[in-house]
């Protein structure tokens, strides 16, 4: 009898939640995966949308806009099993002109990101841990409250700093 009451109460709760629809879903997504500041600049909003995507994929975002004299890394995420550090470059495009946002990560930008990643790993004493370099492309038209498209490219490029960059897949930096 008690289980029937519990089942009825659960059904009532689910019906109440689904009746609230999109507003509740948006609130839950913001609560669970992080919110997007609508007043922030376009690049910052793109980074927040990318962080939401990474959290949905099960990664823990451990740093945002990490910078030092070697360069800047937009997002640093951690995958626990198997242990992997993911350095993410986010490119946001607000216009409809041709071209892919990820194409803007050229060889010079890749070299700056890998140098900054190496300095980060040395500073945090994490040199023996595997790492990966990803790119997230965000299409966010000027008049839209949310991005129209977000794409995640895993292992978009390999390290250009060490000899270990010749290895396929995630890199283990042991320099």
LOTIMAR-292981 format. One record per residue: chain; x, y, z of N, C-alpha, C in turn. Coordinates in Angstrom, 2 decimals. Layout:
# LOTIMAR-292981
cadena, neast, nnorth, nup, caeast, canorth, caup, ceast, cnorth, cup
A, X, Y, Z, X, Y, Z, X, Y, Z
...
This chain:
# LOTIMAR-292981
cadena, neast, nnorth, nup, caeast, canorth, caup, ceast, cnorth, cup
A, 0.82, -1.20, 0.00, 0.00, 0.00, 0.00, 0.87, 1.26, 0.00
A, 1.94, 1.23, 0.78, 2.83, 2.38, 0.85, 3.57, 2.57, -0.47
A, 3.88, 1.46, -1.13, 4.58, 1.58, -2.41, 3.66, 2.18, -3.48
A, 2.35, 1.88, -3.41, 1.41, 2.48, -4.36, 1.33, 3.99, -4.17
A, 1.29, 4.42, -2.91, 1.26, 5.86, -2.63, 2.53, 6.53, -3.13
A, 3.67, 5.88, -2.93, 4.93, 6.43, -3.39, 4.97, 6.51, -4.91
A, 4.48, 5.47, -5.57, 4.43, 5.47, -7.03, 3.51, 6.57, -7.55
A, 2.36, 6.74, -6.89, 1.43, 7.81, -7.29, 2.07, 9.17, -7.09
A, 2.73, 9.35, -5.97, 3.38, 10.63, -5.68, 4.49, 10.92, -6.71
A, 5.24, 9.89, -7.08, 6.29, 10.05, -8.08, 5.68, 10.44, -9.42
A, 4.59, 9.77, -9.81, 3.92, 10.12, -11.06, 3.41, 11.55, -11.03
A, 2.86, 11.97, -9.90, 2.36, 13.34, -9.78, 3.50, 14.35, -9.90
A, 4.62, 14.04, -9.28, 5.78, 14.93, -9.34, 6.30, 15.04, -10.77
A, 6.41, 13.90, -11.45, 6.87, 13.92, -12.83, 5.89, 14.67, -13.74
A, 4.61, 14.51, -13.50, 3.62, 15.24, -14.29, 3.75, 16.74, -14.05
A, 3.98, 17.13, -12.80, 4.16, 18.55, -12.47, 5.39, 19.11, -13.17
A, 6.49, 18.34, -13.13, 7.74, 18.80, -13.75, 7.56, 18.93, -15.26
A, 6.97, 17.93, -15.90, 6.81, 18.00, -17.35, 5.81, 19.08, -17.75
A, 4.88, 19.42, -16.88, 3.94, 20.48, -17.22, 4.63, 21.84, -17.24
A, 5.70, 21.96, -16.52, 6.45, 23.22, -16.51, 7.31, 23.37, -17.75
A, 7.58, 22.25, -18.41, 8.19, 22.23, -19.72, 9.56, 22.85, -19.86
A, 9.66, 23.67, -20.88, 10.94, 24.19, -21.33, 11.62, 25.06, -20.26
A, 10.83, 25.84, -19.53, 11.41, 26.73, -18.52, 12.13, 25.93, -17.44
A, 11.50, 24.86, -16.97, 12.15, 24.04, -15.96, 13.37, 23.35, -16.53
A, 13.28, 22.85, -17.77, 14.42, 22.17, -18.39, 15.61, 23.11, -18.51
A, 15.37, 24.35, -18.96, 16.45, 25.32, -19.06, 17.06, 25.61, -17.70
A, 16.20, 25.74, -16.68, 16.72, 25.98, -15.34, 17.58, 24.80, -14.88
A, 17.11, 23.57, -15.11, 17.85, 22.38, -14.68, 19.19, 22.28, -15.40
A, 19.20, 22.53, -16.71, 20.45, 22.47, -17.46, 21.44, 23.50, -16.92
A, 20.96, 24.71, -16.67, 21.84, 25.74, -16.09, 22.34, 25.33, -14.72
A, 21.47, 24.74, -13.90, 21.86, 24.32, -12.56, 22.87, 23.17, -12.62
A, 22.62, 22.21, -13.48, 23.44, 21.00, -13.53, 24.77, 21.19, -14.24
A, 24.76, 21.95, -15.34, 25.94, 22.04, -16.18, 26.56, 23.43, -16.23
A, 26.02, 24.39, -15.51, 26.55, 25.74, -15.50, 25.72, 26.65, -16.40
A, 25.62, 27.90, -15.99, 24.79, 28.83, -16.74, 25.64, 29.67, -17.69
A, 24.96, 30.34, -18.61, 25.61, 31.23, -19.55, 25.21, 32.65, -19.21
A, 26.19, 33.50, -19.00, 25.95, 34.90, -18.68, 25.60, 35.65, -19.96
A, 24.35, 36.08, -20.06, 23.88, 36.73, -21.28, 24.50, 38.10, -21.49
A, 25.07, 38.70, -20.45, 25.66, 40.02, -20.56, 27.16, 39.97, -20.86
A, 27.74, 38.80, -20.89, 29.17, 38.66, -21.14, 29.48, 38.87, -22.62
A, 30.75, 39.07, -22.91, 31.17, 39.22, -24.30, 30.99, 37.89, -25.03
A, 30.99, 37.98, -26.35, 30.72, 36.80, -27.17, 31.69, 35.65, -26.90
A, 32.98, 35.93, -26.82, 33.96, 34.87, -26.58, 33.75, 34.18, -25.25
A, 33.42, 34.94, -24.22, 33.17, 34.38, -22.89, 31.91, 33.51, -22.91
A, 30.87, 33.97, -23.59, 29.65, 33.16, -23.68, 29.92, 31.86, -24.43
A, 30.75, 31.92, -25.46, 31.12, 30.72, -26.20, 31.86, 29.73, -25.31
A, 32.75, 30.24, -24.45, 33.47, 29.37, -23.51, 32.50, 28.73, -22.52
A, 31.51, 29.49, -22.07, 30.53, 28.94, -21.14, 29.68, 27.86, -21.81
A, 29.32, 28.06, -23.06, 28.56, 27.03, -23.80, 29.42, 25.78, -24.00
A, 30.71, 25.98, -24.29, 31.61, 24.83, -24.45, 31.77, 24.08, -23.13
A, 31.86, 24.81, -22.02, 31.98, 24.16, -20.71, 30.73, 23.34, -20.42
A, 29.56, 23.84, -20.78, 28.32, 23.07, -20.60, 28.39, 21.77, -21.39
A, 28.84, 21.86, -22.63, 28.93, 20.67, -23.48, 29.89, 19.64, -22.88
A, 31.04, 20.09, -22.41, 32.02, 19.17, -21.82, 31.46, 18.51, -20.56
A, 30.74, 19.28, -19.74, 30.15, 18.70, -18.53, 29.09, 17.67, -18.88
A, 28.33, 17.92, -19.94, 27.32, 16.94, -20.39, 27.99, 15.66, -20.85
A, 29.20, 15.76, -21.38, 29.93, 14.58, -21.83, 30.67, 13.88, -20.70
A, 30.53, 14.36, -19.47, 31.11, 13.68, -18.32, 32.49, 14.18, -17.90
A, 32.97, 15.26, -18.48, 34.26, 15.82, -18.09, 34.06, 16.85, -16.98
A, 35.04, 16.96, -16.11, 35.02, 17.98, -15.07, 35.87, 19.15, -15.53
A, 35.27, 20.32, -15.66, 36.02, 21.51, -16.04, 36.73, 22.02, -14.79
A, 38.07, 22.00, -14.82, 38.83, 22.37, -13.63, 39.43, 23.76, -13.72
A, 39.48, 24.35, -14.91, 40.01, 25.71, -15.06, 39.42, 26.36, -16.29
A, 39.21, 27.66, -16.20, 38.73, 28.45, -17.33, 39.66, 29.64, -17.52
A, 39.96, 29.96, -18.75, 40.82, 31.10, -19.10, 42.13, 31.08, -18.33
A, 42.79, 29.96, -18.33, 44.08, 29.80, -17.65, 45.16, 30.43, -18.53
A, 45.87, 31.41, -18.00, 46.88, 32.07, -18.82, 48.14, 32.35, -18.02
A, 49.24, 32.38, -18.74, 50.52, 32.81, -18.21, 51.31, 33.40, -19.38
A, 52.59, 33.60, -19.21, 53.35, 34.25, -20.27, 53.49, 33.40, -21.53
A, 53.26, 32.10, -21.43, 53.37, 31.22, -22.60, 52.13, 31.29, -23.48
A, 51.00, 31.70, -22.93, 49.77, 31.76, -23.71, 48.56, 31.54, -22.82
A, 47.42, 31.36, -23.47, 46.17, 31.19, -22.74, 45.47, 29.91, -23.21
A, 44.88, 29.21, -22.25, 44.09, 28.02, -22.53, 42.67, 28.35, -22.10
A, 41.71, 28.18, -23.01, 40.34, 28.56, -22.71, 39.73, 27.69, -21.61
A, 39.81, 26.37, -21.76, 39.23, 25.46, -20.78, 40.19, 24.30, -20.54
A, 40.26, 23.86, -19.29, 41.01, 22.66, -18.94, 40.02, 21.74, -18.24
A, 39.90, 20.53, -18.77, 38.94, 19.56, -18.23, 39.68, 18.29, -17.83
A, 39.04, 17.52, -16.97, 39.63, 16.29, -16.45, 38.64, 15.16, -16.65
A, 39.14, 14.06, -17.22, 38.37, 12.82, -17.30, 39.00, 11.89, -16.28
A, 38.20, 11.32, -15.40, 38.74, 10.54, -14.29, 39.17, 9.14, -14.68
A, 38.36, 8.44, -15.50, 38.69, 7.07, -15.84, 38.67, 6.86, -17.33
A, 39.70, 6.51, -18.00, 41.08, 6.59, -17.57, 41.49, 8.06, -17.43
A, 42.41, 8.29, -16.54, 42.81, 9.64, -16.19, 43.39, 10.38, -17.40
A, 42.82, 11.54, -17.70, 43.20, 12.29, -18.88, 42.90, 13.77, -18.65
A, 43.86, 14.63, -19.00, 43.65, 16.06, -18.94, 43.38, 16.55, -20.35
A, 42.32, 17.32, -20.52, 41.92, 17.81, -21.83, 42.08, 19.32, -21.86
A, 42.91, 19.81, -22.78, 43.09, 21.25, -22.99, 42.21, 21.63, -24.17
A, 41.34, 22.62, -23.97, 40.32, 22.94, -24.95, 40.49, 24.38, -25.44
A, 40.52, 24.54, -26.74, 40.48, 25.86, -27.37, 39.08, 26.06, -27.91
A, 38.45, 27.19, -27.56, 37.08, 27.48, -27.98, 37.12, 28.61, -29.00
A, 36.48, 28.39, -30.13, 36.36, 29.41, -31.16, 34.89, 29.69, -31.40
A, 34.49, 30.96, -31.24, 33.11, 31.35, -31.39, 32.97, 32.25, -32.62
A, 31.97, 31.97, -33.43, 31.73, 32.72, -34.65, 30.33, 33.31, -34.58
A, 30.22, 34.63, -34.78, 28.92, 35.27, -34.67, 28.32, 35.66, -36.00
A, 29.06, 35.54, -37.06, 28.54, 35.94, -38.36, 28.16, 34.72, -39.18
A, 27.51, 34.97, -40.30, 27.12, 33.88, -41.18, 28.07, 33.74, -42.36
A, 29.19, 34.46, -42.33, 30.13, 34.37, -43.45, 30.74, 32.97, -43.50
A, 31.19, 32.57, -44.68, 31.73, 31.22, -44.80, 32.99, 31.03, -43.99
A, 33.21, 29.80, -43.61, 34.38, 29.46, -42.82, 33.98, 28.79, -41.52
A, 34.82, 27.93, -41.09, 34.58, 27.16, -39.87, 35.36, 27.80, -38.73
A, 34.77, 27.95, -37.55, 35.51, 28.54, -36.44, 36.78, 27.77, -36.09
A, 36.75, 26.45, -36.23, 37.92, 25.64, -35.87, 39.09, 25.87, -36.83
A, 38.81, 26.39, -38.01, 39.90, 26.68, -38.96, 40.81, 27.80, -38.46
A, 40.34, 28.55, -37.51, 41.13, 29.67, -36.98, 42.19, 29.23, -35.98
A, 42.22, 27.95, -35.68, 43.28, 27.42, -34.81, 44.41, 26.95, -35.72
A, 45.28, 27.89, -36.06, 46.37, 27.57, -36.98, 47.57, 27.00, -36.21
A, 48.67, 26.76, -36.92, 49.85, 26.15, -36.29, 50.45, 27.03, -35.20
A, 50.46, 28.34, -35.40, 50.99, 29.24, -34.37, 50.16, 29.16, -33.10
A, 48.84, 29.15, -33.25, 47.94, 29.05, -32.10, 48.12, 27.70, -31.41
A, 48.27, 26.63, -32.17, 48.50, 25.31, -31.59, 49.79, 25.29, -30.79
A, 50.85, 25.92, -31.31, 52.13, 25.96, -30.60, 51.98, 26.74, -29.29
A, 51.26, 27.86, -29.31, 51.06, 28.63, -28.07, 50.27, 27.83, -27.04
A, 49.25, 27.12, -27.51, 48.43, 26.32, -26.59, 49.27, 25.19, -25.99
A, 50.06, 24.51, -26.79, 50.86, 23.40, -26.25, 51.94, 23.90, -25.29
A, 52.53, 25.06, -25.57, 53.50, 25.63, -24.62, 52.83, 26.00, -23.31
A, 51.65, 26.60, -23.39, 50.92, 26.95, -22.18, 50.49, 25.70, -21.41
A, 50.11, 24.64, -22.15, 49.72, 23.38, -21.50, 50.91, 22.76, -20.79
A, 52.07, 22.78, -21.43, 53.27, 22.22, -20.80, 53.63, 22.98, -19.54
A, 53.55, 24.30, -19.60, 53.85, 25.11, -18.40, 52.82, 24.83, -17.30
A, 51.55, 24.65, -17.67, 50.51, 24.32, -16.68, 50.81, 22.98, -16.03
A, 51.14, 21.96, -16.84, 51.43, 20.63, -16.31, 52.66, 20.67, -15.39
A, 53.68, 21.43, -15.76, 54.86, 21.55, -14.90, 54.51, 22.25, -13.59
A, 53.74, 23.33, -13.69, 53.37, 24.11, -12.51, 52.54, 23.29, -11.53
A, 51.67, 22.43, -12.04, 50.80, 21.61, -11.19, 51.39, 20.23, -10.89
A, 52.61, 19.98, -11.37, 53.31, 18.70, -11.16, 52.48, 17.52, -11.69
A, 52.05, 17.64, -12.94, 51.21, 16.63, -13.59, 51.84, 16.11, -14.88
A, 53.15, 16.15, -14.99, 53.80, 15.84, -16.26, 53.60, 14.39, -16.72
A, 53.35, 13.44, -15.86, 53.21, 12.05, -16.27, 51.81, 11.66, -16.71
A, 50.88, 12.60, -16.71, 49.48, 12.28, -17.00, 49.21, 12.53, -18.49
A, 48.44, 11.65, -19.10, 48.09, 11.79, -20.51, 47.25, 13.04, -20.71
A, 47.44, 13.67, -21.87, 46.66, 14.86, -22.18, 46.21, 14.82, -23.63
A, 45.21, 15.64, -23.90, 44.62, 15.70, -25.23, 44.28, 17.15, -25.54
A, 44.37, 17.53, -26.80, 44.07, 18.89, -27.22, 42.82, 18.88, -28.09
A, 41.76, 19.53, -27.61, 40.48, 19.55, -28.31, 40.16, 20.97, -28.78
A, 39.27, 21.05, -29.73, 38.75, 22.33, -30.20, 37.23, 22.25, -30.15
A, 36.60, 23.30, -29.62, 35.14, 23.40, -29.62, 34.78, 24.60, -30.49
A, 33.95, 24.37, -31.50, 33.48, 25.42, -32.40, 32.06, 25.79, -32.01
A, 31.81, 27.09, -31.84, 30.51, 27.58, -31.41, 30.00, 28.58, -32.45
A, 28.80, 28.36, -32.94, 28.14, 29.32, -33.83, 27.09, 30.05, -33.00
A, 27.25, 31.36, -32.82, 26.34, 32.12, -31.98, 25.95, 33.41, -32.70
A, 24.83, 33.43, -33.43, 24.40, 34.66, -34.11, 24.14, 35.78, -33.09
A, 24.32, 37.00, -33.54, 24.25, 38.17, -32.64, 22.90, 38.32, -31.95
A, 21.82, 37.99, -32.61, 20.50, 38.24, -32.05, 19.91, 37.04, -31.32
A, 20.67, 35.99, -31.11, 20.17, 34.77, -30.47, 20.59, 34.71, -28.99
A, 19.71, 34.21, -28.11, 20.08, 34.07, -26.70, 20.95, 32.85, -26.42
A, 20.92, 31.86, -27.31, 21.71, 30.64, -27.15, 22.42, 30.34, -28.47
A, 23.50, 29.56, -28.41, 24.19, 29.23, -29.66, 23.31, 28.33, -30.54
A, 23.48, 28.48, -31.85, 22.71, 27.65, -32.77, 23.37, 26.29, -32.97
A, 24.70, 26.23, -32.82, 25.42, 24.98, -33.02, 26.70, 24.98, -32.21
A, 27.01, 23.84, -31.59, 28.26, 23.66, -30.84, 28.82, 22.31, -31.25
A, 30.08, 22.30, -31.73, 30.73, 21.06, -32.15, 32.02, 20.87, -31.37
A, 32.24, 19.64, -30.93, 33.43, 19.28, -30.15, 34.30, 18.35, -30.98
A, 35.54, 18.76, -31.21, 36.49, 17.95, -31.96, 37.55, 17.43, -30.99
A, 37.45, 16.14, -30.67, 38.40, 15.52, -29.77, 39.71, 15.25, -30.51
A, 40.82, 15.40, -29.80, 42.16, 15.20, -30.37, 42.31, 15.96, -31.69
A, 41.95, 17.23, -31.65, 41.97, 18.06, -32.86, 43.38, 18.27, -33.38
A, 44.33, 18.34, -32.47, 45.73, 18.46, -32.87, 46.59, 17.82, -31.80
A, 47.85, 17.56, -32.14, 48.75, 16.94, -31.18, 49.80, 17.96, -30.74
A, 50.51, 17.61, -29.69, 51.50, 18.51, -29.11, 52.61, 18.79, -30.11
A, 52.99, 20.05, -30.22, 54.10, 20.44, -31.09, 55.36, 20.75, -30.29
A, 55.31, 20.54, -28.99, 56.42, 20.91, -28.12, 57.40, 19.77, -27.93
A, 56.92, 18.55, -27.82, 57.75, 17.41, -27.43, 57.84, 16.38, -28.55
A, 58.78, 15.49, -28.40, 58.91, 14.37, -29.34, 57.75, 13.41, -29.19
A, 57.07, 13.45, -28.05, 55.94, 12.54, -27.84, 54.75, 12.89, -28.73
A, 54.81, 14.01, -29.44, 53.71, 14.39, -30.31, 53.57, 13.46, -31.51
A, 54.55, 12.62, -31.75, 54.48, 11.68, -32.86, 53.57, 10.49, -32.56
A, 53.21, 10.30, -31.31, 52.38, 9.18, -30.91, 50.92, 9.44, -31.30
A, 50.18, 8.41, -31.74, 48.77, 8.62, -32.04, 47.94, 8.68, -30.76
A, 46.78, 9.31, -30.83, 45.87, 9.36, -29.70, 46.30, 10.36, -28.66
A, 45.77, 10.23, -27.43, 46.12, 11.17, -26.38, 47.62, 11.14, -26.08
A, 48.17, 12.30, -25.84, 49.61, 12.42, -25.62, 49.96, 12.33, -24.14
A, 51.05, 11.68, -23.83, 51.61, 11.71, -22.48, 52.87, 12.54, -22.55
A, 52.84, 13.70, -21.95, 53.98, 14.61, -22.01, 54.96, 14.24, -20.91
A, 56.14, 13.80, -21.29, 57.18, 13.41, -20.35, 58.48, 14.14, -20.71
A, 58.42, 15.44, -20.81, 59.60, 16.21, -21.20, 60.40, 16.67, -20.00
